[in-house]
Amino acid sequence: MKRVEAESVGDVLRRAIEEENLTEKLLETRACALWPRVVGQYIAARSSKPAMRRGIMTVAVAAASLRNDLDMSRSSIIKIINSTLGRDVVRDIRFIS
């Protein structure tokens, strides 16, 4: 049996993520997880869990007034999420009913 140098679990996971091209999907998942922290628990409770696809976050909001307020704050929400992640992951947010 051949002896192989030991690698840390973190290094193995990083390499596996890169090899399988999962980096973007992982960042999109982290962006969705940041939603309650960015908008607050009150708004997060009144909206659906965000979904991401190709840099566009989609959030369902039933109340038209809240949807309008979030729409006005869209660019600042995007900035906060992207700066927290350290990369431009979210290109746009769509608020749907």
Phi and psi restraints in degrees (range 20) as a CNS / XPLOR table:
assign (resid 1 and name C) (resid 2 and name N)
       (resid 2 and name CA) (resid 2 and name C) 1.0 -81.7 20.0 2
assign (resid 2 and name N) (resid 2 and name CA)
       (resid 2 and name C) (resid 3 and name N) 1.0 137.4 20.0 2
assign (resid 2 and name C) (resid 3 and name N)
       (resid 3 and name CA) (resid 3 and name C) 1.0 -87.7 20.0 2
assign (resid 3 and name N) (resid 3 and name CA)
       (resid 3 and name C) (resid 4 and name N) 1.0 131.3 20.0 2
assign (resid 3 and name C) (resid 4 and name N)
       (resid 4 and name CA) (resid 4 and name C) 1.0 -117.8 20.0 2
assign (resid 4 and name N) (resid 4 and name CA)
       (resid 4 and name C) (resid 5 and name N) 1.0 143.4 20.0 2
assign (resid 4 and name C) (resid 5 and name N)
       (resid 5 and name CA) (resid 5 and name C) 1.0 -64.6 20.0 2
assign (resid 5 and name N) (resid 5 and name CA)
       (resid 5 and name C) (resid 6 and name N) 1.0 142.0 20.0 2
assign (resid 5 and name C) (resid 6 and name N)
       (resid 6 and name CA) (resid 6 and name C) 1.0 -71.4 20.0 2
assign (resid 6 and name N) (resid 6 and name CA)
       (resid 6 and name C) (resid 7 and name N) 1.0 141.8 20.0 2
assign (resid 6 and name C) (resid 7 and name N)
       (resid 7 and name CA) (resid 7 and name C) 1.0 -122.4 20.0 2
assign (resid 7 and name N) (resid 7 and name CA)
       (resid 7 and name C) (resid 8 and name N) 1.0 149.2 20.0 2
assign (resid 7 and name C) (resid 8 and name N)
       (resid 8 and name CA) (resid 8 and name C) 1.0 -74.2 20.0 2
assign (resid 8 and name N) (resid 8 and name CA)
       (resid 8 and name C) (resid 9 and name N) 1.0 154.6 20.0 2
assign (resid 8 and name C) (resid 9 and name N)
       (resid 9 and name CA) (resid 9 and name C) 1.0 -61.8 20.0 2
assign (resid 9 and name N) (resid 9 and name CA)
       (resid 9 and name C) (resid 10 and name N) 1.0 -38.6 20.0 2
assign (resid 9 and name C) (resid 10 and name N)
       (resid 10 and name CA) (resid 10 and name C) 1.0 -60.0 20.0 2
assign (resid 10 and name N) (resid 10 and name CA)
       (resid 10 and name C) (resid 11 and name N) 1.0 -42.4 20.0 2
assign (resid 10 and name C) (resid 11 and name N)
       (resid 11 and name CA) (resid 11 and name C) 1.0 -65.4 20.0 2
assign (resid 11 and name N) (resid 11 and name CA)
       (resid 11 and name C) (resid 12 and name N) 1.0 -40.2 20.0 2
assign (resid 11 and name C) (resid 12 and name N)
       (resid 12 and name CA) (resid 12 and name C) 1.0 -65.2 20.0 2
assign (resid 12 and name N) (resid 12 and name CA)
       (resid 12 and name C) (resid 13 and name N) 1.0 -44.5 20.0 2
assign (resid 12 and name C) (resid 13 and name N)
       (resid 13 and name CA) (resid 13 and name C) 1.0 -63.7 20.0 2
assign (resid 13 and name N) (resid 13 and name CA)
       (resid 13 and name C) (resid 14 and name N) 1.0 -44.4 20.0 2
assign (resid 13 and name C) (resid 14 and name N)
       (resid 14 and name CA) (resid 14 and name C) 1.0 -58.3 20.0 2
assign (resid 14 and name N) (resid 14 and name CA)
       (resid 14 and name C) (resid 15 and name N) 1.0 -44.9 20.0 2
assign (resid 14 and name C) (resid 15 and name N)
       (resid 15 and name CA) (resid 15 and name C) 1.0 -65.1 20.0 2
assign (resid 15 and name N) (resid 15 and name CA)
       (resid 15 and name C) (resid 16 and name N) 1.0 -41.2 20.0 2
assign (resid 15 and name C) (resid 16 and name N)
       (resid 16 and name CA) (resid 16 and name C) 1.0 -64.4 20.0 2
assign (resid 16 and name N) (resid 16 and name CA)
       (resid 16 and name C) (resid 17 and name N) 1.0 -40.6 20.0 2
assign (resid 16 and name C) (resid 17 and name N)
       (resid 17 and name CA) (resid 17 and name C) 1.0 -63.8 20.0 2
assign (resid 17 and name N) (resid 17 and name CA)
       (resid 17 and name C) (resid 18 and name N) 1.0 -43.4 20.0 2
assign (resid 17 and name C) (resid 18 and name N)
       (resid 18 and name CA) (resid 18 and name C) 1.0 -66.7 20.0 2
assign (resid 18 and name N) (resid 18 and name CA)
       (resid 18 and name C) (resid 19 and name N) 1.0 -42.0 20.0 2
assign (resid 18 and name C) (resid 19 and name N)
       (resid 19 and name CA) (resid 19 and name C) 1.0 -65.8 20.0 2
assign (resid 19 and name N) (resid 19 and name CA)
       (resid 19 and name C) (resid 20 and name N) 1.0 -33.1 20.0 2
assign (resid 19 and name C) (resid 20 and name N)
       (resid 20 and name CA) (resid 20 and name C) 1.0 -93.1 20.0 2
assign (resid 20 and name N) (resid 20 and name CA)
       (resid 20 and name C) (resid 21 and name N) 1.0 6.1 20.0 2
assign (resid 20 and name C) (resid 21 and name N)
       (resid 21 and name CA) (resid 21 and name C) 1.0 54.2 20.0 2
assign (resid 21 and name N) (resid 21 and name CA)
       (resid 21 and name C) (resid 22 and name N) 1.0 45.3 20.0 2
assign (resid 21 and name C) (resid 22 and name N)
       (resid 22 and name CA) (resid 22 and name C) 1.0 -99.6 20.0 2
assign (resid 22 and name N) (resid 22 and name CA)
       (resid 22 and name C) (resid 23 and name N) 1.0 1.6 20.0 2
assign (resid 22 and name C) (resid 23 and name N)
       (resid 23 and name CA) (resid 23 and name C) 1.0 -59.7 20.0 2
assign (resid 23 and name N) (resid 23 and name CA)
       (resid 23 and name C) (resid 24 and name N) 1.0 -48.6 20.0 2
assign (resid 23 and name C) (resid 24 and name N)
       (resid 24 and name CA) (resid 24 and name C) 1.0 -63.2 20.0 2
assign (resid 24 and name N) (resid 24 and name CA)
       (resid 24 and name C) (resid 25 and name N) 1.0 -44.2 20.0 2
assign (resid 24 and name C) (resid 25 and name N)
       (resid 25 and name CA) (resid 25 and name C) 1.0 -64.1 20.0 2
assign (resid 25 and name N) (resid 25 and name CA)
       (resid 25 and name C) (resid 26 and name N) 1.0 -38.7 20.0 2
assign (resid 25 and name C) (resid 26 and name N)
       (resid 26 and name CA) (resid 26 and name C) 1.0 -64.0 20.0 2
assign (resid 26 and name N) (resid 26 and name CA)
       (resid 26 and name C) (resid 27 and name N) 1.0 -42.5 20.0 2
assign (resid 26 and name C) (resid 27 and name N)
       (resid 27 and name CA) (resid 27 and name C) 1.0 -66.2 20.0 2
assign (resid 27 and name N) (resid 27 and name CA)
       (resid 27 and name C) (resid 28 and name N) 1.0 -38.0 20.0 2
assign (resid 27 and name C) (resid 28 and name N)
       (resid 28 and name CA) (resid 28 and name C) 1.0 -64.3 20.0 2
assign (resid 28 and name N) (resid 28 and name CA)
       (resid 28 and name C) (resid 29 and name N) 1.0 -39.0 20.0 2
assign (resid 28 and name C) (resid 29 and name N)
       (resid 29 and name CA) (resid 29 and name C) 1.0 -65.1 20.0 2
assign (resid 29 and name N) (resid 29 and name CA)
       (resid 29 and name C) (resid 30 and name N) 1.0 -41.1 20.0 2
assign (resid 29 and name C) (resid 30 and name N)
       (resid 30 and name CA) (resid 30 and name C) 1.0 -65.2 20.0 2
assign (resid 30 and name N) (resid 30 and name CA)
       (resid 30 and name C) (resid 31 and name N) 1.0 -37.1 20.0 2
assign (resid 30 and name C) (resid 31 and name N)
       (resid 31 and name CA) (resid 31 and name C) 1.0 -62.4 20.0 2
assign (resid 31 and name N) (resid 31 and name CA)
       (resid 31 and name C) (resid 32 and name N) 1.0 -42.4 20.0 2
assign (resid 31 and name C) (resid 32 and name N)
       (resid 32 and name CA) (resid 32 and name C) 1.0 -65.3 20.0 2
assign (resid 32 and name N) (resid 32 and name CA)
       (resid 32 and name C) (resid 33 and name N) 1.0 -37.4 20.0 2
assign (resid 32 and name C) (resid 33 and name N)
       (resid 33 and name CA) (resid 33 and name C) 1.0 -67.4 20.0 2
assign (resid 33 and name N) (resid 33 and name CA)
       (resid 33 and name C) (resid 34 and name N) 1.0 -23.8 20.0 2
assign (resid 33 and name C) (resid 34 and name N)
       (resid 34 and name CA) (resid 34 and name C) 1.0 -77.6 20.0 2
assign (resid 34 and name N) (resid 34 and name CA)
       (resid 34 and name C) (resid 35 and name N) 1.0 -14.9 20.0 2
assign (resid 34 and name C) (resid 35 and name N)
       (resid 35 and name CA) (resid 35 and name C) 1.0 -48.9 20.0 2
assign (resid 35 and name N) (resid 35 and name CA)
       (resid 35 and name C) (resid 36 and name N) 1.0 -53.7 20.0 2
assign (resid 35 and name C) (resid 36 and name N)
       (resid 36 and name CA) (resid 36 and name C) 1.0 -62.0 20.0 2
assign (resid 36 and name N) (resid 36 and name CA)
       (resid 36 and name C) (resid 37 and name N) 1.0 -35.7 20.0 2
assign (resid 36 and name C) (resid 37 and name N)
       (resid 37 and name CA) (resid 37 and name C) 1.0 -69.0 20.0 2
assign (resid 37 and name N) (resid 37 and name CA)
       (resid 37 and name C) (resid 38 and name N) 1.0 -35.1 20.0 2
assign (resid 37 and name C) (resid 38 and name N)
       (resid 38 and name CA) (resid 38 and name C) 1.0 -78.4 20.0 2
assign (resid 38 and name N) (resid 38 and name CA)
       (resid 38 and name C) (resid 39 and name N) 1.0 -45.9 20.0 2
assign (resid 38 and name C) (resid 39 and name N)
       (resid 39 and name CA) (resid 39 and name C) 1.0 -94.8 20.0 2
assign (resid 39 and name N) (resid 39 and name CA)
       (resid 39 and name C) (resid 40 and name N) 1.0 -13.1 20.0 2
assign (resid 39 and name C) (resid 40 and name N)
       (resid 40 and name CA) (resid 40 and name C) 1.0 96.1 20.0 2
assign (resid 40 and name N) (resid 40 and name CA)
       (resid 40 and name C) (resid 41 and name N) 1.0 158.3 20.0 2
assign (resid 40 and name C) (resid 41 and name N)
       (resid 41 and name CA) (resid 41 and name C) 1.0 -66.5 20.0 2
assign (resid 41 and name N) (resid 41 and name CA)
       (resid 41 and name C) (resid 42 and name N) 1.0 -35.2 20.0 2
assign (resid 41 and name C) (resid 42 and name N)
       (resid 42 and name CA) (resid 42 and name C) 1.0 -60.8 20.0 2
assign (resid 42 and name N) (resid 42 and name CA)
       (resid 42 and name C) (resid 43 and name N) 1.0 -50.4 20.0 2
assign (resid 42 and name C) (resid 43 and name N)
       (resid 43 and name CA) (resid 43 and name C) 1.0 -71.2 20.0 2
assign (resid 43 and name N) (resid 43 and name CA)
       (resid 43 and name C) (resid 44 and name N) 1.0 -38.6 20.0 2
assign (resid 43 and name C) (resid 44 and name N)
       (resid 44 and name CA) (resid 44 and name C) 1.0 -61.3 20.0 2
assign (resid 44 and name N) (resid 44 and name CA)
       (resid 44 and name C) (resid 45 and name N) 1.0 -34.8 20.0 2
assign (resid 44 and name C) (resid 45 and name N)
       (resid 45 and name CA) (resid 45 and name C) 1.0 -72.0 20.0 2
assign (resid 45 and name N) (resid 45 and name CA)
       (resid 45 and name C) (resid 46 and name N) 1.0 -21.5 20.0 2
assign (resid 45 and name C) (resid 46 and name N)
       (resid 46 and name CA) (resid 46 and name C) 1.0 -102.9 20.0 2
assign (resid 46 and name N) (resid 46 and name CA)
       (resid 46 and name C) (resid 47 and name N) 1.0 11.5 20.0 2
assign (resid 46 and name C) (resid 47 and name N)
       (resid 47 and name CA) (resid 47 and name C) 1.0 -134.2 20.0 2
assign (resid 47 and name N) (resid 47 and name CA)
       (resid 47 and name C) (resid 48 and name N) 1.0 163.8 20.0 2
assign (resid 47 and name C) (resid 48 and name N)
       (resid 48 and name CA) (resid 48 and name C) 1.0 -79.6 20.0 2
assign (resid 48 and name N) (resid 48 and name CA)
       (resid 48 and name C) (resid 49 and name N) 1.0 168.5 20.0 2
assign (resid 48 and name C) (resid 49 and name N)
       (resid 49 and name CA) (resid 49 and name C) 1.0 -67.6 20.0 2
assign (resid 49 and name N) (resid 49 and name CA)
       (resid 49 and name C) (resid 50 and name N) 1.0 130.6 20.0 2
assign (resid 49 and name C) (resid 50 and name N)
       (resid 50 and name CA) (resid 50 and name C) 1.0 -64.7 20.0 2
assign (resid 50 and name N) (resid 50 and name CA)
       (resid 50 and name C) (resid 51 and name N) 1.0 152.3 20.0 2
assign (resid 50 and name C) (resid 51 and name N)
       (resid 51 and name CA) (resid 51 and name C) 1.0 -122.3 20.0 2
assign (resid 51 and name N) (resid 51 and name CA)
       (resid 51 and name C) (resid 52 and name N) 1.0 145.3 20.0 2
assign (resid 51 and name C) (resid 52 and name N)
       (resid 52 and name CA) (resid 52 and name C) 1.0 -123.5 20.0 2
assign (resid 52 and name N) (resid 52 and name CA)
       (resid 52 and name C) (resid 53 and name N) 1.0 141.1 20.0 2
assign (resid 52 and name C) (resid 53 and name N)
       (resid 53 and name CA) (resid 53 and name C) 1.0 -153.2 20.0 2
assign (resid 53 and name N) (resid 53 and name CA)
       (resid 53 and name C) (resid 54 and name N) 1.0 120.7 20.0 2
assign (resid 53 and name C) (resid 54 and name N)
       (resid 54 and name CA) (resid 54 and name C) 1.0 51.4 20.0 2
assign (resid 54 and name N) (resid 54 and name CA)
       (resid 54 and name C) (resid 55 and name N) 1.0 42.8 20.0 2
assign (resid 54 and name C) (resid 55 and name N)
       (resid 55 and name CA) (resid 55 and name C) 1.0 84.0 20.0 2
assign (resid 55 and name N) (resid 55 and name CA)
       (resid 55 and name C) (resid 56 and name N) 1.0 2.8 20.0 2
assign (resid 55 and name C) (resid 56 and name N)
       (resid 56 and name CA) (resid 56 and name C) 1.0 -112.6 20.0 2
assign (resid 56 and name N) (resid 56 and name CA)
       (resid 56 and name C) (resid 57 and name N) 1.0 118.5 20.0 2
assign (resid 56 and name C) (resid 57 and name N)
       (resid 57 and name CA) (resid 57 and name C) 1.0 -90.6 20.0 2
assign (resid 57 and name N) (resid 57 and name CA)
       (resid 57 and name C) (resid 58 and name N) 1.0 134.0 20.0 2
assign (resid 57 and name C) (resid 58 and name N)
       (resid 58 and name CA) (resid 58 and name C) 1.0 -118.8 20.0 2
assign (resid 58 and name N) (resid 58 and name CA)
       (resid 58 and name C) (resid 59 and name N) 1.0 128.3 20.0 2
assign (resid 58 and name C) (resid 59 and name N)
       (resid 59 and name CA) (resid 59 and name C) 1.0 -130.8 20.0 2
assign (resid 59 and name N) (resid 59 and name CA)
       (resid 59 and name C) (resid 60 and name N) 1.0 127.1 20.0 2
assign (resid 59 and name C) (resid 60 and name N)
       (resid 60 and name CA) (resid 60 and name C) 1.0 -87.8 20.0 2
assign (resid 60 and name N) (resid 60 and name CA)
       (resid 60 and name C) (resid 61 and name N) 1.0 128.9 20.0 2
assign (resid 60 and name C) (resid 61 and name N)
       (resid 61 and name CA) (resid 61 and name C) 1.0 -132.8 20.0 2
assign (resid 61 and name N) (resid 61 and name CA)
       (resid 61 and name C) (resid 62 and name N) 1.0 119.8 20.0 2
assign (resid 61 and name C) (resid 62 and name N)
       (resid 62 and name CA) (resid 62 and name C) 1.0 -74.4 20.0 2
assign (resid 62 and name N) (resid 62 and name CA)
       (resid 62 and name C) (resid 63 and name N) 1.0 -40.3 20.0 2
assign (resid 62 and name C) (resid 63 and name N)
       (resid 63 and name CA) (resid 63 and name C) 1.0 -78.3 20.0 2
assign (resid 63 and name N) (resid 63 and name CA)
       (resid 63 and name C) (resid 64 and name N) 1.0 123.0 20.0 2
assign (resid 63 and name C) (resid 64 and name N)
       (resid 64 and name CA) (resid 64 and name C) 1.0 -62.5 20.0 2
assign (resid 64 and name N) (resid 64 and name CA)
       (resid 64 and name C) (resid 65 and name N) 1.0 -37.7 20.0 2
assign (resid 64 and name C) (resid 65 and name N)
       (resid 65 and name CA) (resid 65 and name C) 1.0 -65.8 20.0 2
assign (resid 65 and name N) (resid 65 and name CA)
       (resid 65 and name C) (resid 66 and name N) 1.0 -40.8 20.0 2
assign (resid 65 and name C) (resid 66 and name N)
       (resid 66 and name CA) (resid 66 and name C) 1.0 -68.2 20.0 2
assign (resid 66 and name N) (resid 66 and name CA)
       (resid 66 and name C) (resid 67 and name N) 1.0 -40.4 20.0 2
assign (resid 66 and name C) (resid 67 and name N)
       (resid 67 and name CA) (resid 67 and name C) 1.0 -59.8 20.0 2
assign (resid 67 and name N) (resid 67 and name CA)
       (resid 67 and name C) (resid 68 and name N) 1.0 -40.6 20.0 2
assign (resid 67 and name C) (resid 68 and name N)
       (resid 68 and name CA) (resid 68 and name C) 1.0 -66.5 20.0 2
assign (resid 68 and name N) (resid 68 and name CA)
       (resid 68 and name C) (resid 69 and name N) 1.0 -43.3 20.0 2
assign (resid 68 and name C) (resid 69 and name N)
       (resid 69 and name CA) (resid 69 and name C) 1.0 -62.2 20.0 2
assign (resid 69 and name N) (resid 69 and name CA)
       (resid 69 and name C) (resid 70 and name N) 1.0 -43.1 20.0 2
assign (resid 69 and name C) (resid 70 and name N)
       (resid 70 and name CA) (resid 70 and name C) 1.0 -65.6 20.0 2
assign (resid 70 and name N) (resid 70 and name CA)
       (resid 70 and name C) (resid 71 and name N) 1.0 -37.8 20.0 2
assign (resid 70 and name C) (resid 71 and name N)
       (resid 71 and name CA) (resid 71 and name C) 1.0 -61.1 20.0 2
assign (resid 71 and name N) (resid 71 and name CA)
       (resid 71 and name C) (resid 72 and name N) 1.0 -38.2 20.0 2
assign (resid 71 and name C) (resid 72 and name N)
       (resid 72 and name CA) (resid 72 and name C) 1.0 -69.9 20.0 2
assign (resid 72 and name N) (resid 72 and name CA)
       (resid 72 and name C) (resid 73 and name N) 1.0 -26.2 20.0 2
assign (resid 72 and name C) (resid 73 and name N)
       (resid 73 and name CA) (resid 73 and name C) 1.0 -98.1 20.0 2
assign (resid 73 and name N) (resid 73 and name CA)
       (resid 73 and name C) (resid 74 and name N) 1.0 7.7 20.0 2
assign (resid 73 and name C) (resid 74 and name N)
       (resid 74 and name CA) (resid 74 and name C) 1.0 -51.2 20.0 2
assign (resid 74 and name N) (resid 74 and name CA)
       (resid 74 and name C) (resid 75 and name N) 1.0 -51.3 20.0 2
assign (resid 74 and name C) (resid 75 and name N)
       (resid 75 and name CA) (resid 75 and name C) 1.0 -64.9 20.0 2
assign (resid 75 and name N) (resid 75 and name CA)
       (resid 75 and name C) (resid 76 and name N) 1.0 -37.8 20.0 2
assign (resid 75 and name C) (resid 76 and name N)
       (resid 76 and name CA) (resid 76 and name C) 1.0 -71.3 20.0 2
assign (resid 76 and name N) (resid 76 and name CA)
       (resid 76 and name C) (resid 77 and name N) 1.0 -34.4 20.0 2
assign (resid 76 and name C) (resid 77 and name N)
       (resid 77 and name CA) (resid 77 and name C) 1.0 -64.2 20.0 2
assign (resid 77 and name N) (resid 77 and name CA)
       (resid 77 and name C) (resid 78 and name N) 1.0 -43.6 20.0 2
assign (resid 77 and name C) (resid 78 and name N)
       (resid 78 and name CA) (resid 78 and name C) 1.0 -60.9 20.0 2
assign (resid 78 and name N) (resid 78 and name CA)
       (resid 78 and name C) (resid 79 and name N) 1.0 -44.1 20.0 2
assign (resid 78 and name C) (resid 79 and name N)
       (resid 79 and name CA) (resid 79 and name C) 1.0 -60.8 20.0 2
assign (resid 79 and name N) (resid 79 and name CA)
       (resid 79 and name C) (resid 80 and name N) 1.0 -44.4 20.0 2
assign (resid 79 and name C) (resid 80 and name N)
       (resid 80 and name CA) (resid 80 and name C) 1.0 -64.3 20.0 2
assign (resid 80 and name N) (resid 80 and name CA)
       (resid 80 and name C) (resid 81 and name N) 1.0 -45.3 20.0 2
assign (resid 80 and name C) (resid 81 and name N)
       (resid 81 and name CA) (resid 81 and name C) 1.0 -63.1 20.0 2
assign (resid 81 and name N) (resid 81 and name CA)
       (resid 81 and name C) (resid 82 and name N) 1.0 -47.8 20.0 2
assign (resid 81 and name C) (resid 82 and name N)
       (resid 82 and name CA) (resid 82 and name C) 1.0 -65.0 20.0 2
assign (resid 82 and name N) (resid 82 and name CA)
       (resid 82 and name C) (resid 83 and name N) 1.0 -39.0 20.0 2
assign (resid 82 and name C) (resid 83 and name N)
       (resid 83 and name CA) (resid 83 and name C) 1.0 -69.7 20.0 2
assign (resid 83 and name N) (resid 83 and name CA)
       (resid 83 and name C) (resid 84 and name N) 1.0 -33.7 20.0 2
assign (resid 83 and name C) (resid 84 and name N)
       (resid 84 and name CA) (resid 84 and name C) 1.0 -65.6 20.0 2
assign (resid 84 and name N) (resid 84 and name CA)
       (resid 84 and name C) (resid 85 and name N) 1.0 -39.2 20.0 2
assign (resid 84 and name C) (resid 85 and name N)
       (resid 85 and name CA) (resid 85 and name C) 1.0 -80.0 20.0 2
assign (resid 85 and name N) (resid 85 and name CA)
       (resid 85 and name C) (resid 86 and name N) 1.0 -19.9 20.0 2
assign (resid 85 and name C) (resid 86 and name N)
       (resid 86 and name CA) (resid 86 and name C) 1.0 80.3 20.0 2
assign (resid 86 and name N) (resid 86 and name CA)
       (resid 86 and name C) (resid 87 and name N) 1.0 9.5 20.0 2
assign (resid 86 and name C) (resid 87 and name N)
       (resid 87 and name CA) (resid 87 and name C) 1.0 -149.3 20.0 2
assign (resid 87 and name N) (resid 87 and name CA)
       (resid 87 and name C) (resid 88 and name N) 1.0 157.8 20.0 2
assign (resid 87 and name C) (resid 88 and name N)
       (resid 88 and name CA) (resid 88 and name C) 1.0 -81.9 20.0 2
assign (resid 88 and name N) (resid 88 and name CA)
       (resid 88 and name C) (resid 89 and name N) 1.0 90.7 20.0 2
assign (resid 88 and name C) (resid 89 and name N)
       (resid 89 and name CA) (resid 89 and name C) 1.0 -96.4 20.0 2
assign (resid 89 and name N) (resid 89 and name CA)
       (resid 89 and name C) (resid 90 and name N) 1.0 -45.3 20.0 2
assign (resid 89 and name C) (resid 90 and name N)
       (resid 90 and name CA) (resid 90 and name C) 1.0 -94.4 20.0 2
assign (resid 90 and name N) (resid 90 and name CA)
       (resid 90 and name C) (resid 91 and name N) 1.0 118.5 20.0 2
assign (resid 90 and name C) (resid 91 and name N)
       (resid 91 and name CA) (resid 91 and name C) 1.0 -92.7 20.0 2
assign (resid 91 and name N) (resid 91 and name CA)
       (resid 91 and name C) (resid 92 and name N) 1.0 -32.0 20.0 2
assign (resid 91 and name C) (resid 92 and name N)
       (resid 92 and name CA) (resid 92 and name C) 1.0 -156.0 20.0 2
assign (resid 92 and name N) (resid 92 and name CA)
       (resid 92 and name C) (resid 93 and name N) 1.0 157.1 20.0 2
assign (resid 92 and name C) (resid 93 and name N)
       (resid 93 and name CA) (resid 93 and name C) 1.0 -125.2 20.0 2
assign (resid 93 and name N) (resid 93 and name CA)
       (resid 93 and name C) (resid 94 and name N) 1.0 132.3 20.0 2
assign (resid 93 and name C) (resid 94 and name N)
       (resid 94 and name CA) (resid 94 and name C) 1.0 -113.9 20.0 2
assign (resid 94 and name N) (resid 94 and name CA)
       (resid 94 and name C) (resid 95 and name N) 1.0 125.6 20.0 2
assign (resid 94 and name C) (resid 95 and name N)
       (resid 95 and name CA) (resid 95 and name C) 1.0 -102.1 20.0 2
assign (resid 95 and name N) (resid 95 and name CA)
       (resid 95 and name C) (resid 96 and name N) 1.0 120.5 20.0 2
assign (resid 95 and name C) (resid 96 and name N)
       (resid 96 and name CA) (resid 96 and name C) 1.0 -118.4 20.0 2
assign (resid 96 and name N) (resid 96 and name CA)
       (resid 96 and name C) (resid 97 and name N) 1.0 164.5 20.0 2
